[in-house]
């Protein structure tokens, strides 16, 4: 549901999963619940809350020896760290996810993580790492809904980032922002 940009539906499904898991004692369900909660919180731009839930999910997947779920969780932990401007922790977590996806031969997941690991240009023109992620996707022609799904954030958060990008780059359209990005080698 998050990939489709349906934040409300994702939140509801997460709560429903949590209620279901409360009826059964299962380490797997616990991992699924805290992962879903973390993903929803990250999409709602609550990086602190997301990080707490995702750390619990990391522990659950490690205990269950579930490498794919662990890698997916570490990817989201990396994005939460990045949202909190902890780029060192973000790089560490994203690199761990990259290595796991390589080993698992999970190509689509690997490509997504490699995009998150793309080096940030020296001169970012005042843009945060997350705004640069959004700008790259805007420049590739993605819609706000598609960007939200790719970055696992809400469309509202994407719209806010796009507004901030326009203000910082002193442009008034997506086309102008994309042109600026290409001219200044931000993509």
N, C-alpha and C positions, 0 to 999 in steps of 0.2 A: 504494500500500500504506500509505503514511503517512496518507492521507486516511481510510482505513478503520481506522486505529489498529493496523495490523499492523507494529509496529516491527521485530521479528525478521525478518520476511519482507522488509521494506524494506532492512534492513541486508544480508541475503543477496543481494538483487537488485542492490544497489549494488556489492557485491564481485564479483558475476558480471559486471556491466557493466564494471567496472574490468579484469577479466581479459580480456574480449573486446576492449576498447580497446587493451590491451597488444599485441595481435596485429596491429593496424592503426594506421597513422599517419594520424590525422584530427583536425583542429582541432575539428570538431563533436563527435566522440566525447569528446575531452578536456574540452570544455565540459560535456557531459552527465555525465561521471564526477565532476568536481569539484562540480557543482551537486548531484548526488545525494548525494555524500559530505557536503556542507555541510548539506543538508536533514536527513539522518539524524542528524548530530551535533547539530543544533539541537533535533531531537525528543528526543534523549538528554540535553538540558540541558547540552551542552558548547558554550557560546556562543563561547569562544575558538577552539576547533578549527573550529567552523562558520564563523566569520568569516574565518579564513585560507582555507578551501576556497572559500567564496563570493566572496571577493575575486579568487581565480584564475578563477572562473567568470565574474565580471564582465568581466575582461580578455578572456577567450575570446569572449564574446558581443559585446563591442565590436569586436574584430578581425573577427568574422564578420558584423558588421552585422545582428544578429538582435535586433530591438527587443523582441519579446514575451519572449523568453528573458532578455534583459537586465533588463526590468522585473520579471519574476518573481524574478530573482536579487536585484535591489535591494530588493524587498519583504522577502526573507529576511535580507538584510544589515541592514535596518532593525530587524527583530525581534531579530536577534542583538545589535545595538547596544543595544536597549532592555533585553535580558536582562542586559547588562553595565552597566546604569544610565547609559548615554551617550545621554540623551534628545535632545540637539541633533543628534547624528549620526543617530539613529533617525528624527527628524522630517525631516531632509534626504533620507535615502534613501527613506523612505516617500512623501514628496512627489514625488520624481523618478519613483517607480513609478506614483503616481497620475496624473501628467501623461502618462506613456507609455501607460497603460491608457486614459486619456481619448482620446488621439490614435488609438489602435488600435481604439477602440470596443469594448473588452473589458469589457462591463458586469459580469459576475460578479466578475472580478478587481478592477475598480474599486470595487465595493461592499465587497469584503473589505478593501481598502486604506483606504477611507474609514472603516471601523470601527476600524482601527488608529490612524487619525489623529484620532479623536474626542478633544476636549480633556479633559485630566485635571482633575477638580474641584480647587478650591483646597484644600479640606480632604479628604484622602483617608483619614483615620482610621488612618494608619499603614500603609496598603496600598501596595505597590510598583505601578508602572505595569502590570506583568504580572499581578499579583493583581487589579487593577481590570479588566483585560481578561477574566480568568477570571470574576470576580464578575458582570460584565455578561452573560456568556453563561449563567452559572448562573441569573441573574434572568430570562433569556429562556426558561428551561425546558430548556436543552440538557443532555444527559448528559455524563459525563466523556469518553466515547468521542467524542462529537460535538465537544466542546470541544477535545480533543486533535487531531482532524482539522482543525478551523478554525484553530488556532494553530500547527499543525505541531510539536507536542510530544508526548511520550509520555503515556499515560493515567496512569502512575505520577507523572509531573511534575504533571499536573492534580490528582491526588489530594493531592499534597503542598501545592499552592497552596490547594486547598479547605480543608485542615486549618489552614493558616496564616491564611486568611481567618476561619475560625470562631474561632480563638484571638484574633486581633486585634480582631474585632468583638464578642467574647464572646457568640456564638450557638452553637446546637448542631444546627442543621439547615439544609438548603438553602433551605427556605421562610423561615426566620427571616433568613438572610443576604439573600435577595431582598427581603424586607420592609424590612430595614435599608437596603439599597441604594436602594430607592424613596423611603423616608422622608427619607434624607439626600442625595437627588439625586445619587447616584453612577452612575446609569444614565440 
